[in-house]
Amino acid sequence: MEKTIREIIQETSEELRKNIDLLDPTTSAKKLIELSSLLSSLNRHIAEQEFAYKQKLQEIKKNTKSVSEARTEAEAAIEYKLWISAKYEKDSLIELIRSLKYFNKAVSEDVLNQRNL
């Protein structure tokens, strides 16, 4: 069974959190590449989910009197939930990527400082 993007993000986040003291620059750089690749896939997934939501909204608009009523009804649909969930997953993934970048920068600066001593 293939893992979902959400599961991969959660597993990687937990793995990094549990092993932060053991994390080395090479492993961190590899994780950063993996997560950046995952971000690309997630962006495609978000686009697909947004398209599905907009199709649902358009379908609902045909059967309702007002745009606000249609939007409210569409936001209660599964298409909206999937789209919004994917957007929040992206936010989590971006934070994880940023954290690894900060870690790599701190380690690099530490190595440079040790060389200058």
Steps between C-alpha positions, in 0.01 A plus 500: 500500500638836397529773763310824466677835493357576844644174641842573350503851648395369844755218496784727392407761758492241780824343381680833499356602837600171666850493348592870502811435709618238252427702188806571290532742206502223238183338627339840537588594143356171372177557694485852360519367144232239572269758654554747216406229253195420711404870491491483122265203514286669761466810282366285217261331742376838628434616144295187433302541821434868433374414152264237645371753754442765235311249285282416801442871565400556140260205516340636818473853358273366226249384761507790747374856498805680638874469473548518877252217550681292239837570658371404845359176366818424304714557808306222671591258220780243514678672208552811712624297797755316285623824344536687831664200669758484223572872536561457874723201431702726272541753781629224729737374234638847434568547873680168512713602201579836662602328821742275316644799316556682831658188645737468203594866523567476874714189454695667218564809710606283793747312281643829367533638851684188617744529210575862587592416860 
